[in-house]
Amino acid sequence: MLLTIIIPAWNAEKTLDECLNSIFAQTVSDFEVRIVNDGSTDGTEDLLRQWQARYPGQLFFETVENGGQGRARNLALEKARGQFIGFVDSDDWIEPNMYEILMSALQETGADIAVCNRQVEYEDSKPMQINQKSPEKKLYSPEDALRKIFNGENSIFFYAWNKLYKRNVLADIEFPKGKLHEDIPWTTQVIGNAKGIVSIDCPLYHYIKRSESLTCNDSMAIRRGMDIIEMFTRQIAYIHEHYPNLEKLAIIKFQNTCLREYINFSLKYHHFDTDGAYRRQLHRYFRQFKLINILEYDGIKTTFGRILFRFCPNLLVKAYAFRKSASDKTAH
């Protein structure tokens, strides 16, 4: 078996057809699809039975009690037969030649991971047309790839789904169970395991933002925030041990996440944190690491904001709200 495509599915009856249609339109023919139905309460299981009847011996699914996307991916990985592994979320879809292009890039370069860009779309928007003419390929070492993700310089990202992996590079690395944003520490470790990462500057993965998804649902805001903080903390621990040259960048990304979360919960989600307990916790997380002088990484405005947040977070929120209000007035 050449390729295994893994899909965790939870209450995906509205989106699964589009996702699977794009997968079975792939120009690579030797692949299997392994789906874990993660305790869905809608018609997902019935829909999967219909798809399995259409593709017997190629599409496999199992239904388990709800345990989160990380556990679902782990279960599918245990049974995967492919030499290469890919992940697709059940509410997204992919270009028909995505895996052919990524596999070709792996064979050409000898890399262990091939990465494509993503096209961000909204559930009610018209799909974007992708220009695939002569996409640029770049080969990175693990350290260079991680550095560029921390710096936000390219399209590698800490996501599992815009990549194709040689099976051996995954080793015994498991996704954290029962957490949101479980991709962050997992992808960091997998990239750290690789001999090389080839990046293709072409958006072959369609990432669809949906109001009902777990990562976009406002009612999940605090859980989502706590999980992402925990995932970044695990990431920093890995970077500290294996890539100490990148530790400052990892801490800066973590602290900037704490800062943004604090502002969001002060201005947008304050009704979920009426006593301010979550925001106080975010501030403590920020302060557990020394304040790094990031003038060498970023501008003076960002550095000043981080200093202000460390010593007077509410003043930063007021300054941000004032600037946003002034910007909105100017726009109108």
Stockholm file with secondary structure:
# STOCKHOLM 1.0

chainA/1-332         MLLTIIIPAWNAEKTLDECLNSIFAQTVSDFEVRIVNDGSTDGTEDLLRQWQARYPGQLFFETVENGGQGRARNLALEKARGQFIGFVDSDDWIEPNMYEILMSALQETGADIAVCNRQVEYEDSKPMQINQKSPEKKLYSPEDALRKIFNGENSIFFYAWNKLYKRNVLADIEFPKGKLHEDIPWTTQVIGNAKGIVSIDCPLYHYIKRSESLTCNDSMAIRRGMDIIEMFTRQIAYIHEHYPNLEKLAIIKFQNTCLREYINFSLKYHHFDTDGAYRRQLHRYFRQFKLINILEYDGIKTTFGRILFRFCPNLLVKAYAFRKSASDKTAH
#=GR chainA/1-332 SS CCEEEEEEESSCTTTHHHHHHHHTTCSCCSEEEEEEEESCCSSHHHHHHHHHHHSTTTEEEEEECCCCHHHHHHHHHHHCCCSEEEECCTTCEECTTHHHHHHHHHHHHCCSEEEEEEEEEETTSCCCCCCCSSCCEEEECHHHHHHHHHHTCSSCTTCSTTEEEEHHHHTTCCCCTTCSSTHHHHHHHHHHHCSCEEEEEEEEEEEEECTTSTTTCGGGHHHHHHHHHHHHHHHHHHHHHHCGGGHHHHHHHHHHHHHHHHHHHHHTSGGGCTTCHHHHHHHHHHHTSCCCCGGGTSCHHHHHHHHHHHHCHHHHHHHHHHHHHHHHHHHC
#=GC SS_cons         CCEEEEEEESSCTTTHHHHHHHHTTCSCCSEEEEEEEESCCSSHHHHHHHHHHHSTTTEEEEEECCCCHHHHHHHHHHHCCCSEEEECCTTCEECTTHHHHHHHHHHHHCCSEEEEEEEEEETTSCCCCCCCSSCCEEEECHHHHHHHHHHTCSSCTTCSTTEEEEHHHHTTCCCCTTCSSTHHHHHHHHHHHCSCEEEEEEEEEEEEECTTSTTTCGGGHHHHHHHHHHHHHHHHHHHHHHCGGGHHHHHHHHHHHHHHHHHHHHHTSGGGCTTCHHHHHHHHHHHTSCCCCGGGTSCHHHHHHHHHHHHCHHHHHHHHHHHHHHHHHHHC
//
